Amino acid sequence: MNRFQRLMAFEVSRAKEIYREAAILPTAQERPDLKAAEIMRAIYRNLLERIERRNYDVFAGRVRVPTPVKIWLATKAWWQNR
């Protein structure tokens, strides 16, 4: 693994930890008000997983979450936070 990949691995790990912490902070009463934030968290976490699967090669082409996956993640997050 080169230096850039190590840096990316560190940053991805750090972001995932922040997302993990954010998932446990809201109370049940607060969750309905945070639907948009929870949807974005789910989509960005999926993006990080895709970057990992590409071995952090973000220069070979755009890393993106396909629209159908975004819709599925948004629906799932909305349902869990209603």
Secondary structure, DSSP 8 states (H G I E B T S, - for coil): --HHHHHHHHHHHHHHHHHHHHHHSS-TTTGGGGHHHHHHHHHHHHHHHHHHHTTT--SSS-----HHHHHHHHHHHHHHT-
